[in-house]
Amino acid sequence: MFKHAIHDMLIYTFCGFFFVKKRLIFFFLLLLLQLKLLLLLLLLLLLLQQLQQLLQQILQYYNNNYNNNYNFNNYNNNNNYYNNYYNNLFYNYYYYYYYYYNYYY
């Protein structure tokens, strides 16, 4: 007797609601869209908050540890800080130039 009750109920609800109350369904769909956008906004705000926290931690670390240089007055200095830059530059360019123009297949 009640074989098609669920079927009829679904038809009377959804089809009738769609064909008679289109404005209401449009309103509810817009409401759902707004809720989705609000959720995305909340997720974005949480992401930005976490990013701000991370950056704050990093800045605190580097602000608290910027003056811990204990190797400043190193007079036993064997590193040539003044000429090595240009020497390395010249060496690299010379190397690549040589092996580009003297490559035998």
Rosetta constraint file for C-alpha pairs under 8 A:
AtomPair CA 4 CA 8 HARMONIC 6.05 0.50
AtomPair CA 5 CA 9 HARMONIC 6.00 0.50
AtomPair CA 6 CA 10 HARMONIC 6.12 0.50
AtomPair CA 7 CA 11 HARMONIC 6.24 0.50
AtomPair CA 8 CA 12 HARMONIC 5.99 0.50
AtomPair CA 9 CA 13 HARMONIC 6.01 0.50
AtomPair CA 10 CA 14 HARMONIC 5.88 0.50
AtomPair CA 10 CA 15 HARMONIC 7.73 0.50
AtomPair CA 11 CA 15 HARMONIC 5.30 0.50
AtomPair CA 11 CA 16 HARMONIC 6.97 0.50
AtomPair CA 12 CA 16 HARMONIC 5.31 0.50
AtomPair CA 12 CA 17 HARMONIC 7.51 0.50
AtomPair CA 13 CA 17 HARMONIC 5.66 0.50
AtomPair CA 14 CA 18 HARMONIC 5.96 0.50
AtomPair CA 15 CA 19 HARMONIC 6.07 0.50
AtomPair CA 16 CA 20 HARMONIC 5.70 0.50
AtomPair CA 16 CA 21 HARMONIC 7.60 0.50
AtomPair CA 17 CA 21 HARMONIC 5.12 0.50
AtomPair CA 17 CA 22 HARMONIC 7.15 0.50
AtomPair CA 17 CA 25 HARMONIC 7.74 0.50
AtomPair CA 18 CA 22 HARMONIC 5.35 0.50
AtomPair CA 18 CA 25 HARMONIC 6.90 0.50
AtomPair CA 21 CA 25 HARMONIC 6.42 0.50
AtomPair CA 22 CA 26 HARMONIC 6.10 0.50
AtomPair CA 23 CA 27 HARMONIC 6.10 0.50
AtomPair CA 24 CA 28 HARMONIC 6.22 0.50
AtomPair CA 25 CA 29 HARMONIC 6.07 0.50
AtomPair CA 26 CA 30 HARMONIC 6.15 0.50
AtomPair CA 27 CA 31 HARMONIC 6.17 0.50
AtomPair CA 28 CA 32 HARMONIC 6.17 0.50
AtomPair CA 29 CA 33 HARMONIC 6.16 0.50
AtomPair CA 30 CA 34 HARMONIC 6.10 0.50
AtomPair CA 31 CA 35 HARMONIC 6.18 0.50
AtomPair CA 32 CA 36 HARMONIC 6.13 0.50
AtomPair CA 33 CA 37 HARMONIC 6.15 0.50
AtomPair CA 34 CA 38 HARMONIC 6.07 0.50
AtomPair CA 35 CA 39 HARMONIC 6.16 0.50
AtomPair CA 36 CA 40 HARMONIC 6.22 0.50
AtomPair CA 37 CA 41 HARMONIC 6.07 0.50
AtomPair CA 38 CA 42 HARMONIC 6.12 0.50
AtomPair CA 39 CA 43 HARMONIC 6.18 0.50
AtomPair CA 40 CA 44 HARMONIC 6.12 0.50
AtomPair CA 41 CA 45 HARMONIC 6.10 0.50
AtomPair CA 42 CA 46 HARMONIC 6.13 0.50
AtomPair CA 43 CA 47 HARMONIC 6.14 0.50
AtomPair CA 44 CA 48 HARMONIC 6.15 0.50
AtomPair CA 45 CA 49 HARMONIC 6.04 0.50
AtomPair CA 46 CA 50 HARMONIC 6.16 0.50
AtomPair CA 47 CA 51 HARMONIC 6.14 0.50
AtomPair CA 48 CA 52 HARMONIC 6.00 0.50
AtomPair CA 49 CA 53 HARMONIC 6.14 0.50
AtomPair CA 50 CA 54 HARMONIC 6.16 0.50
AtomPair CA 51 CA 55 HARMONIC 6.14 0.50
AtomPair CA 52 CA 56 HARMONIC 5.97 0.50
AtomPair CA 53 CA 57 HARMONIC 6.19 0.50
AtomPair CA 54 CA 58 HARMONIC 6.26 0.50
AtomPair CA 55 CA 59 HARMONIC 6.06 0.50
AtomPair CA 56 CA 60 HARMONIC 6.03 0.50
AtomPair CA 57 CA 61 HARMONIC 6.14 0.50
AtomPair CA 58 CA 62 HARMONIC 6.27 0.50
AtomPair CA 59 CA 63 HARMONIC 5.79 0.50
AtomPair CA 60 CA 64 HARMONIC 5.98 0.50
AtomPair CA 61 CA 65 HARMONIC 6.09 0.50
AtomPair CA 62 CA 66 HARMONIC 5.57 0.50
AtomPair CA 80 CA 84 HARMONIC 5.83 0.50
AtomPair CA 81 CA 85 HARMONIC 7.23 0.50
AtomPair CA 83 CA 87 HARMONIC 6.27 0.50
AtomPair CA 84 CA 88 HARMONIC 5.88 0.50
AtomPair CA 85 CA 89 HARMONIC 6.26 0.50
AtomPair CA 86 CA 90 HARMONIC 6.11 0.50
AtomPair CA 87 CA 91 HARMONIC 5.98 0.50
AtomPair CA 88 CA 92 HARMONIC 6.06 0.50
AtomPair CA 89 CA 93 HARMONIC 6.26 0.50
AtomPair CA 90 CA 94 HARMONIC 5.94 0.50
AtomPair CA 91 CA 95 HARMONIC 6.03 0.50
AtomPair CA 92 CA 96 HARMONIC 6.31 0.50
AtomPair CA 93 CA 97 HARMONIC 6.04 0.50
AtomPair CA 94 CA 98 HARMONIC 6.06 0.50
AtomPair CA 95 CA 99 HARMONIC 6.28 0.50
AtomPair CA 96 CA 100 HARMONIC 5.93 0.50
AtomPair CA 97 CA 101 HARMONIC 6.28 0.50
AtomPair CA 98 CA 102 HARMONIC 5.89 0.50
AtomPair CA 99 CA 103 HARMONIC 5.72 0.50
